[in-house]
Amino acid sequence: MKIVTDCAADLSAEEREEFGIVEAPLYIQFPEGEENATNIAPDDFYNRLEAMRPAIPTTAQPSSGIFAELYEKLATTKEQILSIHISSGLSGTLNSAINGAAQLKEKVVSTVDSMTLSGGQRFQVLAAVKAAKAGWDLEAIKERLDAIRAKTEVIYTLETLEYLARGGRIGRVQALAGSVLKLKPIIHVDHADGKYSTLGKGRTIKKNIAEMVNHLSEIYGDAPLWTTVLHGRFQKGADQMKDAIESGLNVAKMEVTRISPVLGVHTGPGIVGAAVLPMDLMEDLM
């Protein structure tokens, strides 16, 4: 079985190579032209983003034709293809994948809406590829992905609302009010629709990190957790988040990673958060 995803899953190059994961491109459209987000180093991206102020680049999903071409190449092996993508509540990528798959003569592609992104999407992709290598059939894999989706929490906070406002992801009045009051939002991906939902607003990153860990503690209690701390270019915040999680939760596996530039377009460099999953949904695949 071939596993396909997109760069919103924040997989490392090493993971893609080790597990043979195929990554469909997402694009960042700069004034000088469109670039595949996978090919841009995070630090280079944030340097360019900050240099563009007050303008902002835009993002673009792959076309159905790109997916059709990708699937055609993979289908030559006669293997099933499982294509797992960023939440349909946040991007049209899944719809492009579905339409691309429909162009194949043989129905070998199964698409999955991760209903999340970043580290949460990555959990599903890694579970799928490990289960496939262990010989699980498609239905068993999709059943596990459903369970992972239901139990995953992706939550983050931002140093500034500026980038959400510039990208049109938040109203100007709300952004201005937040700026005046120096409020920093706490945002998570809602399980009901796979869209962003605001859980609260604090005046400092430190306070928001404490609130995020309290939120996670209420969800998971003492359960052993796989936690992935996520940040743009905010190592100080990532260190604080890591320490707070390790102090407040039962961490079985801890990682710290950078989010993809295609997600950083809308958040700026000052994003920090985490993707969290009960370890019992992954330990039989490790």
C-alpha positions as CSV (number, residue, x, y, z in Angstrom):
1,M,0.0,0.0,0.0
2,K,1.2,3.5,-0.9
3,I,0.6,6.3,1.5
4,V,0.1,9.8,0.1
5,T,-0.2,13.1,2.1
6,D,0.7,16.8,1.7
7,C,3.2,19.0,3.4
8,A,0.7,20.3,5.9
9,A,1.4,17.1,7.8
10,D,4.8,18.5,8.8
11,L,6.7,15.2,8.1
12,S,10.5,15.4,8.1
13,A,12.4,14.5,5.0
14,E,13.8,11.6,6.9
15,E,10.3,10.2,7.7
16,R,9.3,10.6,4.0
17,E,12.3,8.7,2.9
18,E,12.3,6.0,5.6
19,F,8.6,5.1,5.1
20,G,8.3,5.9,1.4
21,I,5.5,8.4,2.0
22,V,4.6,10.4,-1.1
23,E,3.9,14.1,-0.5
24,A,1.6,16.1,-2.8
25,P,2.8,19.7,-3.2
26,L,1.2,22.7,-1.6
27,Y,2.3,26.1,-2.9
28,I,3.2,29.5,-1.6
29,Q,2.6,32.3,-4.1
30,F,5.1,35.1,-3.7
31,P,5.1,38.3,-5.8
32,E,8.1,36.8,-7.8
33,G,6.3,33.5,-8.4
34,E,4.9,30.3,-7.0
35,E,7.0,27.9,-5.1
36,N,6.5,24.4,-3.7
37,A,6.4,24.9,0.1
38,T,8.3,21.7,0.7
39,N,11.4,23.2,-1.0
40,I,11.5,26.3,1.3
41,A,13.5,26.1,4.5
42,P,11.5,27.5,7.5
43,D,14.1,30.2,8.4
44,D,14.4,31.4,4.7
45,F,10.6,31.5,4.5
46,Y,10.2,33.7,7.7
47,N,12.9,36.0,6.5
48,R,11.0,36.5,3.3
49,L,7.7,36.8,5.1
50,E,8.9,39.6,7.4
51,A,10.6,41.4,4.5
52,M,7.3,41.5,2.6
53,R,5.4,43.4,5.4
54,P,2.7,44.7,5.2
55,A,2.0,42.4,2.2
56,I,1.6,38.7,2.6
57,P,2.0,35.7,0.3
58,T,-0.9,33.4,-0.5
59,T,-1.2,29.7,-0.5
60,A,-2.6,27.3,-3.1
61,Q,-3.6,23.7,-3.2
62,P,-2.6,21.2,-5.9
63,S,-4.9,20.8,-8.8
64,S,-6.9,17.7,-9.4
65,G,-4.7,17.2,-12.5
66,I,-1.6,17.1,-10.3
67,F,-3.2,14.5,-8.1
68,A,-4.3,12.4,-11.1
69,E,-0.8,12.4,-12.5
70,L,0.7,11.5,-9.1
71,Y,-1.8,8.6,-8.6
72,E,-1.3,7.3,-12.2
73,K,2.4,6.9,-11.5
74,L,1.8,5.1,-8.2
75,A,-0.9,2.9,-9.7
76,T,1.6,1.2,-12.0
77,T,2.7,-0.9,-9.0
78,K,-0.9,-2.2,-8.7
79,E,-0.9,-1.4,-5.0
80,Q,-3.7,0.3,-3.1
81,I,-3.2,4.0,-2.5
82,L,-4.3,5.7,0.7
83,S,-4.3,9.5,0.5
84,I,-4.5,11.4,3.8
85,H,-4.9,15.2,3.7
86,I,-5.2,18.4,5.6
87,S,-8.7,19.1,7.0
88,S,-11.4,19.9,4.4
89,G,-12.5,22.6,6.8
90,L,-9.2,24.4,6.2
91,S,-8.2,23.6,2.6
92,G,-9.6,22.4,-0.7
93,T,-6.7,19.9,-1.0
94,L,-8.9,16.9,-0.2
95,N,-11.4,17.8,-2.8
96,S,-8.6,18.1,-5.4
97,A,-7.4,14.6,-4.3
98,I,-10.9,13.1,-4.7
99,N,-11.4,14.7,-8.2
100,G,-7.9,13.5,-9.2
101,A,-8.6,10.0,-8.1
102,A,-11.8,10.0,-10.1
103,Q,-9.8,10.5,-13.3
104,L,-8.1,7.1,-12.9
105,K,-9.6,4.1,-14.8
106,E,-9.0,1.8,-11.9
107,K,-10.4,2.7,-8.5
108,V,-7.3,2.1,-6.4
109,V,-7.3,5.4,-4.4
110,S,-8.9,5.8,-1.1
111,T,-9.0,9.3,0.3
112,V,-9.1,10.3,4.0
113,D,-10.0,13.7,5.5
114,S,-7.7,14.0,8.5
115,M,-10.0,16.8,9.9
116,T,-6.8,18.4,11.3
117,L,-3.3,19.5,10.2
118,S,0.3,19.7,11.2
119,G,1.2,17.2,14.0
120,G,-2.3,15.8,14.2
121,Q,-2.3,15.0,10.5
122,R,1.2,13.5,10.9
123,F,0.0,11.1,13.6
124,Q,-2.5,9.7,11.1
125,V,0.0,9.4,8.3
126,L,2.6,7.6,10.5
127,A,-0.1,5.3,11.8
128,A,-1.2,4.4,8.3
129,V,2.3,3.7,7.0
130,K,3.3,1.6,10.0
131,A,0.0,-0.3,9.9
132,A,0.4,-0.9,6.1
133,K,3.9,-2.2,6.6
134,A,2.6,-4.5,9.4
135,G,0.1,-6.0,6.9
136,W,-3.1,-4.4,8.0
137,D,-5.9,-4.2,5.4
138,L,-7.4,-0.9,4.3
139,E,-10.5,-1.1,6.5
140,A,-8.5,-1.9,9.7
141,I,-6.2,1.1,8.9
142,K,-9.1,3.5,8.3
143,E,-10.7,2.3,11.6
144,R,-7.5,3.1,13.5
145,L,-7.3,6.5,11.7
146,D,-10.9,7.3,12.9
147,A,-9.9,6.5,16.5
148,I,-6.8,8.6,16.2
149,R,-8.7,11.5,14.7
150,A,-11.2,11.4,17.6
151,K,-8.6,11.5,20.3
152,T,-6.0,13.9,18.8
153,E,-5.9,17.5,20.0
154,V,-4.0,20.2,18.1
155,I,-3.8,23.5,20.0
156,Y,-1.6,26.6,19.7
157,T,-1.1,30.3,20.5
158,L,0.3,33.2,18.6
159,E,2.5,36.1,19.6
160,T,0.5,38.4,17.3
161,L,-2.8,38.5,15.3
162,E,-1.1,40.4,12.5
163,Y,-0.6,37.5,10.1
164,L,-4.1,36.1,10.5
165,A,-5.5,39.6,9.9
166,R,-3.3,40.2,6.9
167,G,-4.2,36.9,5.4
168,G,-7.9,37.6,5.9
169,R,-8.3,34.7,8.4
170,I,-9.6,37.1,11.1
171,G,-11.6,40.3,10.9
172,R,-9.7,43.6,11.0
173,V,-11.8,44.9,13.9
174,Q,-11.2,41.7,16.0
175,A,-7.5,41.9,15.1
176,L,-7.3,45.6,16.1
177,A,-9.1,45.0,19.4
178,G,-6.7,42.1,20.2
179,S,-3.7,44.3,19.3
180,V,-4.9,47.2,21.4
181,L,-5.5,44.9,24.4
182,K,-2.3,42.9,23.6
183,L,-4.3,39.7,23.7
184,K,-2.9,36.5,22.3
185,P,-5.5,33.9,21.2
186,I,-5.5,30.2,22.1
187,I,-6.8,28.2,19.1
188,H,-7.5,24.6,18.5
189,V,-8.8,22.5,15.6
190,D,-12.5,21.7,16.3
191,H,-13.3,18.0,16.0
192,A,-16.8,18.7,14.7
193,D,-15.8,20.5,11.5
194,G,-12.0,20.4,11.3
195,K,-11.9,24.2,11.5
196,Y,-10.1,26.6,13.9
197,S,-11.9,27.5,17.1
198,T,-10.8,30.1,19.7
199,L,-10.6,28.7,23.2
200,G,-9.4,31.8,25.0
201,K,-7.2,34.8,25.0
202,G,-4.4,35.8,27.3
203,R,-1.9,38.6,27.6
204,T,1.2,36.6,27.7
205,I,2.5,33.5,25.9
206,K,3.5,32.0,29.3
207,K,-0.1,32.3,30.6
208,N,-1.5,30.8,27.4
209,I,0.9,27.9,27.6
210,A,-0.3,27.2,31.1
211,E,-3.9,27.4,29.9
212,M,-3.2,25.1,27.0
213,V,-1.6,22.5,29.3
214,N,-4.6,22.8,31.6
215,H,-6.9,22.2,28.6
216,L,-4.9,19.1,27.6
217,S,-4.9,17.8,31.2
218,E,-8.7,18.0,31.3
219,I,-8.9,16.0,28.2
220,Y,-6.3,13.3,28.8
221,G,-5.9,13.1,32.6
222,D,-3.1,10.7,33.5
223,A,-3.1,8.8,30.2
224,P,0.4,8.3,28.7
225,L,0.7,10.6,25.7
226,W,2.6,11.1,22.5
227,T,3.2,14.9,22.4
228,T,4.7,16.9,19.5
229,V,5.5,20.5,20.4
230,L,5.1,22.7,17.3
231,H,6.5,26.1,16.5
232,G,7.3,28.5,13.6
233,R,10.5,30.2,14.6
234,F,9.9,30.5,18.3
235,Q,12.4,28.3,20.1
236,K,11.9,30.1,23.4
237,G,8.1,29.4,23.3
238,A,8.8,25.8,22.2
239,D,11.1,25.3,25.2
240,Q,8.4,26.8,27.6
241,M,5.7,24.6,26.0
242,K,7.9,21.5,26.3
243,D,8.7,22.1,30.0
244,A,5.0,22.8,30.8
245,I,3.8,19.7,29.1
246,E,6.4,17.5,30.8
247,S,5.5,19.0,34.2
248,G,1.7,18.8,33.7
249,L,1.0,15.7,31.6
250,N,2.1,12.0,31.5
251,V,4.5,12.2,28.5
252,A,5.4,8.8,27.0
253,K,7.0,10.3,23.8
254,M,8.1,13.9,23.3
255,E,9.1,15.7,20.1
256,V,9.8,19.3,19.1
257,T,9.4,20.2,15.5
258,R,8.8,23.2,13.1
259,I,5.6,23.8,11.2
260,S,5.6,23.9,7.4
261,P,6.0,27.3,5.8
262,V,2.6,26.7,4.1
263,L,1.0,26.9,7.5
264,G,3.3,29.7,8.7
265,V,1.9,32.0,6.1
266,H,-1.1,32.6,8.2
267,T,0.5,32.6,11.7
268,G,3.9,34.2,11.3
269,P,7.0,32.9,13.1
270,G,5.6,33.4,16.6
271,I,3.4,30.3,16.8
272,V,3.8,27.6,19.5
273,G,1.5,24.8,20.4
274,A,1.3,21.0,20.4
275,A,-0.3,18.0,18.8
276,V,-1.3,15.3,21.4
277,L,-2.5,11.7,21.2
278,P,-2.9,8.9,23.7
279,M,0.0,6.5,23.3
280,D,-2.2,3.5,23.4
281,L,-3.4,4.2,19.9
282,M,0.1,4.0,18.5
283,E,2.1,1.7,20.7
284,D,1.1,-1.5,18.9
285,L,2.5,0.1,15.7
286,M,5.8,1.3,17.1
